[in-house]
Amino acid sequence: MAFSELELKLIDATVGALCRDSSPPEHRDELRCAYDIEGHAVSIFEERPPWDGSPGAWTRMGVARFRYFRSRGEWKLYWMRADLEWHVFDDVPPTSDLAALAAVVDENRYGAFWG
C-alpha cells in the first residue's frame, strides 16, 4: 500500500520543509534540495546545474533516504556512501518519528549527509 494522503502531508511537512529550508531562494539557480517518493522510500537529493554552465539536466546526488516499514510502523534512515549506494545509518535506531530522523539529517552531526 502506498502512502495515504495524511502520510504524504506528514512527509511534506517534515522532509519537504527540510528541503525548502535547505534551498535559500538566492541560491536556487546554483543549488537546490528536493525529495522524491518511491514506494515506501522518501529520498532527499542535492541538485546542481551542469558544471560548465551549459544548458541541460541538473545532476542529483543522494543525501538521505527514509524508508518506512509499515508492518513495524517504523522509519529507518539511510545515507549515500562514496560507492553511490544507500547504506543504513546505524548511529540512529529506527523510529516511528520521521521528524526525529529529519532532524538528524539537518543537524548532520556526523558529516554523513550534506557535502
A tleap script that builds the chain and sets N, CA, C and O, in Angstrom:
source leaprc.protein.ff14SB
mol = sequence {
  NMET ALA PHE SER GLU LEU GLU LEU LYS LEU
  ILE ASP ALA THR VAL GLY ALA LEU CYS ARG
  ASP SER SER PRO PRO GLU HIE ARG ASP GLU
  LEU ARG CYS ALA TYR ASP ILE GLU GLY HIE
  ALA VAL SER ILE PHE GLU GLU ARG PRO PRO
  TRP ASP GLY SER PRO GLY ALA TRP THR ARG
  MET GLY VAL ALA ARG PHE ARG TYR PHE ARG
  SER ARG GLY GLU TRP LYS LEU TYR TRP MET
  ARG ALA ASP LEU GLU TRP HIE VAL PHE ASP
  ASP VAL PRO PRO THR SER ASP LEU ALA ALA
  LEU ALA ALA VAL VAL ASP GLU ASN ARG TYR
  GLY ALA PHE TRP CGLY
}
set mol.1.N position { 0.828 -1.181 0.000 }
set mol.1.CA position { 0.000 0.000 0.000 }
set mol.1.C position { 0.871 1.242 0.000 }
set mol.1.O position { 1.783 1.364 0.818 }
set mol.2.N position { 0.604 2.140 -0.888 }
set mol.2.CA position { 1.356 3.395 -0.964 }
set mol.2.C position { 0.990 4.282 0.231 }
set mol.2.O position { 0.127 3.934 1.037 }
set mol.3.N position { 1.653 5.414 0.328 }
set mol.3.CA position { 1.358 6.332 1.419 }
set mol.3.C position { -0.039 6.925 1.257 }
set mol.3.O position { -0.484 7.190 0.140 }
set mol.4.N position { -0.716 7.128 2.367 }
set mol.4.CA position { -2.032 7.767 2.360 }
set mol.4.C position { -1.856 9.276 2.207 }
set mol.4.O position { -0.742 9.792 2.301 }
set mol.5.N position { -2.947 9.968 1.974 }
set mol.5.CA position { -2.894 11.433 1.864 }
set mol.5.C position { -2.357 12.053 3.146 }
set mol.5.O position { -1.570 12.999 3.097 }
set mol.6.N position { -2.772 11.532 4.282 }
set mol.6.CA position { -2.292 12.047 5.562 }
set mol.6.C position { -0.789 11.824 5.714 }
set mol.6.O position { -0.067 12.710 6.171 }
set mol.7.N position { -0.325 10.639 5.331 }
set mol.7.CA position { 1.112 10.351 5.403 }
set mol.7.C position { 1.896 11.242 4.453 }
set mol.7.O position { 2.984 11.706 4.796 }
set mol.8.N position { 1.360 11.485 3.267 }
set mol.8.CA position { 2.031 12.379 2.311 }
set mol.8.C position { 2.144 13.798 2.868 }
set mol.8.O position { 3.156 14.468 2.663 }
set mol.9.N position { 1.117 14.252 3.566 }
set mol.9.CA position { 1.177 15.585 4.185 }
set mol.9.C position { 2.228 15.625 5.294 }
set mol.9.O position { 2.936 16.622 5.445 }
set mol.10.N position { 2.331 14.549 6.066 }
set mol.10.CA position { 3.359 14.469 7.101 }
set mol.10.C position { 4.748 14.492 6.480 }
set mol.10.O position { 5.644 15.174 6.977 }
set mol.11.N position { 4.924 13.753 5.402 }
set mol.11.CA position { 6.215 13.722 4.715 }
set mol.11.C position { 6.580 15.109 4.202 }
set mol.11.O position { 7.722 15.545 4.355 }
set mol.12.N position { 5.625 15.804 3.597 }
set mol.12.CA position { 5.920 17.139 3.088 }
set mol.12.C position { 6.196 18.118 4.235 }
set mol.12.O position { 7.045 19.000 4.109 }
set mol.13.N position { 5.482 17.961 5.345 }
set mol.13.CA position { 5.689 18.864 6.485 }
set mol.13.C position { 7.051 18.661 7.136 }
set mol.13.O position { 7.571 19.579 7.769 }
set mol.14.N position { 7.631 17.485 6.993 }
set mol.14.CA position { 8.934 17.228 7.605 }
set mol.14.C position { 10.056 17.251 6.577 }
set mol.14.O position { 10.932 18.114 6.626 }
set mol.15.N position { 10.030 16.310 5.656 }
set mol.15.CA position { 11.098 16.209 4.649 }
set mol.15.C position { 11.016 17.382 3.674 }
set mol.15.O position { 12.040 17.965 3.319 }
set mol.16.N position { 9.812 17.728 3.244 }
set mol.16.CA position { 9.644 18.869 2.340 }
set mol.16.C position { 10.122 20.161 2.977 }
set mol.16.O position { 10.781 20.976 2.331 }
set mol.17.N position { 9.789 20.344 4.245 }
set mol.17.CA position { 10.232 21.552 4.954 }
set mol.17.C position { 11.751 21.592 5.067 }
set mol.17.O position { 12.360 22.650 4.911 }
set mol.18.N position { 12.362 20.441 5.340 }
set mol.18.CA position { 13.826 20.375 5.408 }
set mol.18.C position { 14.436 20.796 4.076 }
set mol.18.O position { 15.402 21.557 4.045 }
set mol.19.N position { 13.871 20.301 2.975 }
set mol.19.CA position { 14.383 20.662 1.649 }
set mol.19.C position { 14.172 22.153 1.361 }
set mol.19.O position { 15.070 22.824 0.853 }
set mol.20.N position { 13.001 22.656 1.683 }
set mol.20.CA position { 12.734 24.088 1.433 }
set mol.20.C position { 13.671 24.970 2.256 }
set mol.20.O position { 14.174 25.979 1.762 }
set mol.21.N position { 13.903 24.588 3.509 }
set mol.21.CA position { 14.806 25.370 4.367 }
set mol.21.C position { 16.260 25.282 3.900 }
set mol.21.O position { 17.051 26.192 4.147 }
set mol.22.N position { 16.607 24.184 3.227 }
set mol.22.CA position { 17.983 23.992 2.756 }
set mol.22.C position { 18.229 24.589 1.379 }
set mol.22.O position { 19.337 24.494 0.851 }
set mol.23.N position { 17.210 25.201 0.795 }
set mol.23.CA position { 17.312 25.788 -0.547 }
set mol.23.C position { 16.970 27.270 -0.501 }
set mol.23.O position { 15.870 27.651 -0.901 }
set mol.24.N position { 17.879 28.120 -0.027 }
set mol.24.CA position { 17.577 29.550 0.026 }
set mol.24.C position { 17.279 30.098 -1.371 }
set mol.24.O position { 17.959 29.742 -2.333 }
set mol.25.N position { 16.276 30.954 -1.487 }
set mol.25.CA position { 15.889 31.477 -2.804 }
set mol.25.C position { 17.046 32.093 -3.586 }
set mol.25.O position { 17.094 31.967 -4.810 }
set mol.26.N position { 17.964 32.747 -2.914 }
set mol.26.CA position { 19.061 33.417 -3.616 }
set mol.26.C position { 20.073 32.441 -4.210 }
set mol.26.O position { 20.932 32.854 -4.988 }
set mol.27.N position { 19.990 31.162 -3.863 }
set mol.27.CA position { 20.932 30.161 -4.386 }
set mol.27.C position { 20.270 29.066 -5.210 }
set mol.27.O position { 20.952 28.147 -5.664 }
set mol.28.N position { 18.961 29.141 -5.414 }
set mol.28.CA position { 18.248 28.053 -6.094 }
set mol.28.C position { 18.647 27.864 -7.557 }
set mol.28.O position { 18.351 26.824 -8.146 }
set mol.29.N position { 19.310 28.850 -8.147 }
set mol.29.CA position { 19.778 28.660 -9.523 }
set mol.29.C position { 21.139 27.951 -9.557 }
set mol.29.O position { 21.632 27.603 -10.629 }
set mol.30.N position { 21.742 27.740 -8.379 }
set mol.30.CA position { 23.041 27.076 -8.281 }
set mol.30.C position { 22.983 25.759 -7.504 }
set mol.30.O position { 23.771 24.845 -7.749 }
set mol.31.N position { 22.048 25.680 -6.574 }
set mol.31.CA position { 21.955 24.523 -5.701 }
set mol.31.C position { 20.556 24.461 -5.124 }
set mol.31.O position { 20.017 25.469 -4.668 }
set mol.32.N position { 19.972 23.280 -5.146 }
set mol.32.CA position { 18.659 23.135 -4.519 }
set mol.32.C position { 18.536 21.735 -3.929 }
set mol.32.O position { 19.236 20.802 -4.324 }
set mol.33.N position { 17.649 21.626 -2.996 }
set mol.33.CA position { 17.355 20.367 -2.333 }
set mol.33.C position { 15.957 19.947 -2.765 }
set mol.33.O position { 15.044 20.770 -2.828 }
set mol.34.N position { 15.797 18.661 -3.061 }
set mol.34.CA position { 14.499 18.141 -3.485 }
set mol.34.C position { 14.319 16.753 -2.884 }
set mol.34.O position { 15.280 16.100 -2.474 }
set mol.35.N position { 13.064 16.323 -2.843 }
set mol.35.CA position { 12.814 14.964 -2.382 }
set mol.35.C position { 11.865 14.253 -3.335 }
set mol.35.O position { 11.041 14.875 -4.005 }
set mol.36.N position { 12.006 12.931 -3.377 }
set mol.36.CA position { 11.161 12.068 -4.192 }
set mol.36.C position { 10.611 10.955 -3.314 }
set mol.36.O position { 11.222 10.551 -2.324 }
set mol.37.N position { 9.452 10.478 -3.704 }
set mol.37.CA position { 8.853 9.338 -3.018 }
set mol.37.C position { 8.730 8.203 -4.025 }
set mol.37.O position { 8.170 8.369 -5.109 }
set mol.38.N position { 9.259 7.059 -3.647 }
set mol.38.CA position { 9.159 5.871 -4.484 }
set mol.38.C position { 8.815 4.700 -3.580 }
set mol.38.O position { 9.627 4.287 -2.752 }
set mol.39.N position { 7.617 4.169 -3.739 }
set mol.39.CA position { 7.166 3.105 -2.851 }
set mol.39.C position { 7.086 3.620 -1.428 }
set mol.39.O position { 6.385 4.593 -1.151 }
set mol.40.N position { 7.799 2.970 -0.533 }
set mol.40.CA position { 7.843 3.404 0.860 }
set mol.40.C position { 9.176 4.059 1.216 }
set mol.40.O position { 9.587 4.068 2.376 }
set mol.41.N position { 9.837 4.599 0.210 }
set mol.41.CA position { 11.105 5.292 0.435 }
set mol.41.C position { 10.961 6.763 0.051 }
set mol.41.O position { 10.401 7.098 -0.993 }
set mol.42.N position { 11.475 7.626 0.912 }
set mol.42.CA position { 11.494 9.069 0.664 }
set mol.42.C position { 12.966 9.458 0.612 }
set mol.42.O position { 13.689 9.318 1.598 }
set mol.43.N position { 13.401 9.944 -0.541 }
set mol.43.CA position { 14.819 10.254 -0.743 }
set mol.43.C position { 15.029 11.748 -0.918 }
set mol.43.O position { 14.270 12.415 -1.621 }
set mol.44.N position { 16.065 12.265 -0.274 }
set mol.44.CA position { 16.467 13.666 -0.415 }
set mol.44.C position { 17.661 13.719 -1.358 }
set mol.44.O position { 18.589 12.917 -1.255 }
set mol.45.N position { 17.621 14.676 -2.278 }
set mol.45.CA position { 18.706 14.858 -3.238 }
set mol.45.C position { 19.176 16.310 -3.226 }
set mol.45.O position { 18.393 17.234 -3.009 }
set mol.46.N position { 20.467 16.482 -3.463 }
set mol.46.CA position { 21.054 17.789 -3.717 }
set mol.46.C position { 21.172 17.901 -5.236 }
set mol.46.O position { 21.754 17.025 -5.875 }
set mol.47.N position { 20.628 18.965 -5.816 }
set mol.47.CA position { 20.629 19.130 -7.267 }
set mol.47.C position { 21.464 20.343 -7.659 }
set mol.47.O position { 21.408 21.391 -7.017 }
set mol.48.N position { 22.243 20.175 -8.735 }
set mol.48.CA position { 23.110 21.248 -9.244 }
set mol.48.C position { 23.005 21.314 -10.760 }
set mol.48.O position { 22.769 20.298 -11.414 }
set mol.49.N position { 23.182 22.520 -11.326 }
set mol.49.CA position { 23.172 22.639 -12.790 }
set mol.49.C position { 24.470 22.078 -13.371 }
set mol.49.O position { 25.409 21.800 -12.624 }
set mol.50.N position { 24.533 21.910 -14.688 }
set mol.50.CA position { 25.780 21.426 -15.296 }
set mol.50.C position { 26.970 22.293 -14.863 }
set mol.50.O position { 26.866 23.519 -14.805 }
set mol.51.N position { 28.069 21.659 -14.568 }
set mol.51.CA position { 29.239 22.356 -14.029 }
set mol.51.C position { 29.804 23.400 -14.975 }
set mol.51.O position { 30.400 24.381 -14.532 }
set mol.52.N position { 29.622 23.195 -16.289 }
set mol.52.CA position { 30.222 24.127 -17.253 }
set mol.52.C position { 29.264 25.241 -17.686 }
set mol.52.O position { 29.579 26.020 -18.586 }
set mol.53.N position { 28.099 25.313 -17.045 }
set mol.53.CA position { 27.149 26.370 -17.369 }
set mol.53.C position { 26.311 26.131 -18.603 }
set mol.53.O position { 25.465 26.957 -18.947 }
set mol.54.N position { 26.530 25.017 -19.275 }
set mol.54.CA position { 25.754 24.727 -20.482 }
set mol.54.C position { 24.321 24.354 -20.096 }
set mol.54.O position { 24.076 23.880 -18.986 }
set mol.55.N position { 23.382 24.568 -21.011 }
set mol.55.CA position { 22.014 24.148 -20.702 }
set mol.55.C position { 21.937 22.627 -20.648 }
set mol.55.O position { 22.658 21.930 -21.362 }
set mol.56.N position { 21.082 22.142 -19.820 }
set mol.56.CA position { 20.935 20.693 -19.727 }
set mol.56.C position { 20.383 20.278 -18.387 }
set mol.56.O position { 20.064 21.110 -17.537 }
set mol.57.N position { 20.276 18.989 -18.213 }
set mol.57.CA position { 19.713 18.437 -16.994 }
set mol.57.C position { 20.621 18.677 -15.793 }
set mol.57.O position { 21.847 18.623 -15.896 }
set mol.58.N position { 19.995 18.942 -14.667 }
set mol.58.CA position { 20.735 19.098 -13.423 }
set mol.58.C position { 21.166 17.712 -12.931 }
set mol.58.O position { 20.487 16.716 -13.182 }
set mol.59.N position { 22.285 17.661 -12.237 }
set mol.59.CA position { 22.728 16.407 -11.639 }
set mol.59.C position { 22.127 16.287 -10.242 }
set mol.59.O position { 21.817 17.284 -9.590 }
set mol.60.N position { 21.972 15.052 -9.807 }
set mol.60.CA position { 21.397 14.785 -8.488 }
set mol.60.C position { 22.362 13.911 -7.702 }
set mol.60.O position { 22.909 12.938 -8.222 }
set mol.61.N position { 22.557 14.269 -6.462 }
set mol.61.CA position { 23.375 13.466 -5.557 }
set mol.61.C position { 22.521 13.140 -4.336 }
set mol.61.O position { 21.931 14.027 -3.719 }
set mol.62.N position { 22.467 11.863 -4.001 }
set mol.62.CA position { 21.687 11.442 -2.843 }
set mol.62.C position { 22.236 11.998 -1.550 }
set mol.62.O position { 23.448 12.016 -1.335 }
set mol.63.N position { 21.350 12.447 -0.697 }
set mol.63.CA position { 21.718 12.974 0.617 }
set mol.63.C position { 21.285 12.008 1.705 }
set mol.63.O position { 22.098 11.582 2.525 }
set mol.64.N position { 20.011 11.665 1.712 }
set mol.64.CA position { 19.462 10.779 2.746 }
set mol.64.C position { 18.235 10.066 2.192 }
set mol.64.O position { 17.592 10.531 1.251 }
set mol.65.N position { 17.932 8.934 2.796 }
set mol.65.CA position { 16.718 8.198 2.434 }
set mol.65.C position { 16.054 7.734 3.727 }
set mol.65.O position { 16.705 7.245 4.651 }
set mol.66.N position { 14.758 7.904 3.756 }
set mol.66.CA position { 13.951 7.419 4.861 }
set mol.66.C position { 13.077 6.297 4.304 }
set mol.66.O position { 12.343 6.509 3.338 }
set mol.67.N position { 13.146 5.134 4.889 }
set mol.67.CA position { 12.342 4.004 4.411 }
set mol.67.C position { 11.355 3.622 5.505 }
set mol.67.O position { 11.718 3.424 6.664 }
set mol.68.N position { 10.095 3.525 5.096 }
set mol.68.CA position { 9.035 3.199 6.048 }
set mol.68.C position { 8.717 1.718 5.988 }
set mol.68.O position { 8.497 1.163 4.912 }
set mol.69.N position { 8.692 1.084 7.147 }
set mol.69.CA position { 8.327 -0.316 7.274 }
set mol.69.C position { 6.960 -0.372 7.945 }
set mol.69.O position { 6.841 -0.326 9.169 }
set mol.70.N position { 5.941 -0.472 7.109 }
set mol.70.CA position { 4.567 -0.395 7.583 }
set mol.70.C position { 4.258 -1.477 8.621 }
set mol.70.O position { 3.538 -1.217 9.585 }
set mol.71.N position { 4.790 -2.679 8.436 }
set mol.71.CA position { 4.489 -3.777 9.364 }
set mol.71.C position { 4.953 -3.474 10.791 }
set mol.71.O position { 4.378 -3.977 11.757 }
set mol.72.N position { 6.000 -2.644 10.918 }
set mol.72.CA position { 6.525 -2.271 12.239 }
set mol.72.C position { 6.177 -0.841 12.613 }
set mol.72.O position { 6.369 -0.433 13.758 }
set mol.73.N position { 5.665 -0.076 11.654 }
set mol.73.CA position { 5.348 1.332 11.922 }
set mol.73.C position { 6.598 2.150 12.198 }
set mol.73.O position { 6.572 3.081 13.003 }
set mol.74.N position { 7.701 1.802 11.528 }
set mol.74.CA position { 8.990 2.456 11.793 }
set mol.74.C position { 9.626 2.994 10.526 }
set mol.74.O position { 9.468 2.448 9.435 }
set mol.75.N position { 10.350 4.084 10.713 }
set mol.75.CA position { 11.187 4.669 9.667 }
set mol.75.C position { 12.629 4.299 9.961 }
set mol.75.O position { 13.041 4.242 11.120 }
set mol.76.N position { 13.390 4.049 8.914 }
set mol.76.CA position { 14.818 3.761 9.042 }
set mol.76.C position { 15.567 4.757 8.162 }
set mol.76.O position { 15.120 5.079 7.062 }
set mol.77.N position { 16.688 5.235 8.641 }
set mol.77.CA position { 17.481 6.248 7.943 }
set mol.77.C position { 18.647 5.606 7.205 }
set mol.77.O position { 19.316 4.707 7.716 }
set mol.78.N position { 18.872 6.099 5.976 }
set mol.78.CA position { 19.985 5.629 5.129 }
set mol.78.C position { 20.795 6.833 4.673 }
set mol.78.O position { 20.291 7.956 4.642 }
set mol.79.N position { 22.037 6.595 4.325 }
set mol.79.CA position { 22.898 7.637 3.759 }
set mol.79.C position { 23.594 7.082 2.536 }
set mol.79.O position { 23.744 5.868 2.395 }
set mol.80.N position { 24.021 7.970 1.649 }
set mol.80.CA position { 24.699 7.537 0.432 }
set mol.80.C position { 26.200 7.643 0.634 }
set mol.80.O position { 26.739 8.714 0.915 }
set mol.81.N position { 26.848 6.521 0.485 }
set mol.81.CA position { 28.303 6.477 0.632 }
set mol.81.C position { 28.958 6.777 -0.699 }
set mol.81.O position { 28.277 6.986 -1.702 }
set mol.82.N position { 30.262 6.797 -0.709 }
set mol.82.CA position { 31.036 7.102 -1.918 }
set mol.82.C position { 30.810 6.080 -3.027 }
set mol.82.O position { 31.081 6.367 -4.193 }
set mol.83.N position { 30.320 4.894 -2.682 }
set mol.83.CA position { 30.036 3.894 -3.710 }
set mol.83.C position { 28.694 4.150 -4.409 }
set mol.83.O position { 28.257 3.352 -5.238 }
set mol.84.N position { 28.044 5.273 -4.064 }
set mol.84.CA position { 26.760 5.691 -4.637 }
set mol.84.C position { 25.637 4.700 -4.368 }
set mol.84.O position { 24.695 4.585 -5.152 }
set mol.85.N position { 25.746 3.990 -3.259 }
set mol.85.CA position { 24.706 3.072 -2.801 }
set mol.85.C position { 24.175 3.573 -1.453 }
set mol.85.O position { 24.902 4.194 -0.677 }
set mol.86.N position { 22.898 3.290 -1.193 }
set mol.86.CA position { 22.306 3.645 0.093 }
set mol.86.C position { 22.714 2.620 1.137 }
set mol.86.O position { 22.660 1.415 0.892 }
set mol.87.N position { 23.126 3.108 2.309 }
set mol.87.CA position { 23.532 2.251 3.416 }
set mol.87.C position { 22.775 2.673 4.669 }
set mol.87.O position { 22.512 3.858 4.874 }
set mol.88.N position { 22.431 1.715 5.490 }
set mol.88.CA position { 21.744 2.012 6.744 }
set mol.88.C position { 22.635 2.912 7.585 }
set mol.88.O position { 23.835 2.670 7.717 }
set mol.89.N position { 22.041 3.938 8.146 }
set mol.89.CA position { 22.765 4.834 9.049 }
set mol.89.C position { 22.605 4.265 10.454 }
set mol.89.O position { 21.613 4.531 11.132 }
set mol.90.N position { 23.578 3.492 10.877 }
set mol.90.CA position { 23.482 2.725 12.117 }
set mol.90.C position { 23.544 3.554 13.395 }
set mol.90.O position { 23.220 3.043 14.468 }
set mol.91.N position { 23.950 4.814 13.309 }
set mol.91.CA position { 24.083 5.630 14.505 }
set mol.91.C position { 22.739 6.053 15.097 }
set mol.91.O position { 22.681 6.568 16.213 }
set mol.92.N position { 21.653 5.830 14.337 }
set mol.92.CA position { 20.323 6.214 14.801 }
set mol.92.C position { 19.396 5.009 14.610 }
set mol.92.O position { 19.287 4.484 13.502 }
set mol.93.N position { 18.735 4.572 15.671 }
set mol.93.CA position { 17.853 3.408 15.535 }
set mol.93.C position { 16.568 3.764 14.786 }
set mol.93.O position { 16.193 4.935 14.721 }
set mol.94.N position { 15.897 2.769 14.225 }
set mol.94.CA position { 14.606 3.018 13.583 }
set mol.94.C position { 13.637 3.647 14.593 }
set mol.94.O position { 13.724 3.403 15.796 }
set mol.95.N position { 12.724 4.452 14.078 }
set mol.95.CA position { 11.769 5.145 14.945 }
set mol.95.C position { 10.467 5.381 14.196 }
set mol.95.O position { 10.429 5.364 12.965 }
set mol.96.N position { 9.417 5.598 14.943 }
set mol.96.CA position { 8.133 5.940 14.326 }
set mol.96.C position { 8.052 7.440 14.038 }
set mol.96.O position { 7.100 7.905 13.412 }
set mol.97.N position { 9.057 8.194 14.498 }
set mol.97.CA position { 9.067 9.656 14.394 }
set mol.97.C position { 9.927 10.122 13.212 }
set mol.97.O position { 11.145 10.251 13.339 }
set mol.98.N position { 9.295 10.370 12.078 }
set mol.98.CA position { 10.011 10.834 10.885 }
set mol.98.C position { 10.719 12.161 11.144 }
set mol.98.O position { 11.825 12.379 10.649 }
set mol.99.N position { 10.095 13.042 11.910 }
set mol.99.CA position { 10.698 14.356 12.201 }
set mol.99.C position { 12.022 14.206 12.954 }
set mol.99.O position { 12.944 14.995 12.746 }
set mol.100.N position { 12.120 13.213 13.814 }
set mol.100.CA position { 13.372 12.989 14.548 }
set mol.100.C position { 14.493 12.598 13.594 }
set mol.100.O position { 15.629 13.047 13.749 }
set mol.101.N position { 14.175 11.760 12.606 }
set mol.101.CA position { 15.197 11.378 11.625 }
set mol.101.C position { 15.553 12.548 10.717 }
set mol.101.O position { 16.719 12.723 10.365 }
set mol.102.N position { 14.568 13.348 10.335 }
set mol.102.CA position { 14.850 14.538 9.517 }
set mol.102.C position { 15.756 15.498 10.286 }
set mol.102.O position { 16.618 16.143 9.688 }
set mol.103.N position { 15.572 15.599 11.587 }
set mol.103.CA position { 16.425 16.464 12.413 }
set mol.103.C position { 17.864 15.957 12.429 }
set mol.103.O position { 18.796 16.761 12.457 }
set mol.104.N position { 18.062 14.643 12.411 }
set mol.104.CA position { 19.409 14.068 12.359 }
set mol.104.C position { 20.095 14.470 11.052 }
set mol.104.O position { 21.273 14.826 11.044 }
set mol.105.N position { 19.349 14.411 9.952 }
set mol.105.CA position { 19.901 14.797 8.651 }
set mol.105.C position { 20.224 16.288 8.652 }
set mol.105.O position { 21.291 16.690 8.189 }
set mol.106.N position { 19.322 17.099 9.163 }
set mol.106.CA position { 19.521 18.547 9.187 }
set mol.106.C position { 20.726 18.922 10.047 }
set mol.106.O position { 21.530 19.770 9.660 }
set mol.107.N position { 20.846 18.299 11.192 }
set mol.107.CA position { 21.972 18.583 12.091 }
set mol.107.C position { 23.299 18.127 11.496 }
set mol.107.O position { 24.315 18.807 11.642 }
set mol.108.N position { 23.291 16.978 10.824 }
set mol.108.CA position { 24.476 16.439 10.158 }
set mol.108.C position { 25.679 16.353 11.084 }
set mol.108.O position { 26.807 16.638 10.681 }
set mol.109.N position { 25.435 15.965 12.307 }
set mol.109.CA position { 26.490 15.924 13.321 }
set mol.109.C position { 27.648 15.012 12.915 }
set mol.109.O position { 28.790 15.256 13.305 }
set mol.110.N position { 27.368 13.974 12.143 }
set mol.110.CA position { 28.402 13.017 11.766 }
set mol.110.C position { 29.020 13.319 10.406 }
set mol.110.O position { 29.940 12.617 9.986 }
set mol.111.N position { 28.541 14.338 9.713 }
set mol.111.CA position { 29.080 14.699 8.410 }
set mol.111.C position { 28.762 13.692 7.312 }
set mol.111.O position { 29.471 13.625 6.307 }
set mol.112.N position { 27.716 12.921 7.492 }
set mol.112.CA position { 27.390 11.870 6.524 }
set mol.112.C position { 26.426 12.327 5.440 }
set mol.112.O position { 26.298 11.648 4.420 }
set mol.113.N position { 25.749 13.441 5.621 }
set mol.113.CA position { 24.676 13.790 4.708 }
set mol.113.C position { 25.001 14.956 3.783 }
set mol.113.O position { 25.024 14.778 2.565 }
set mol.114.N position { 25.242 16.091 4.304 }
set mol.114.CA position { 25.466 17.283 3.470 }
set mol.114.C position { 26.954 17.472 3.225 }
set mol.114.O position { 27.729 17.668 4.161 }
set mol.115.N position { 27.345 17.412 1.952 }
set mol.115.CA position { 28.704 17.675 1.491 }
set mol.115.C position { 29.690 17.551 2.557 }
set mol.115.O position { 30.882 17.744 2.320 }
savepdb mol mol.pdb
quit
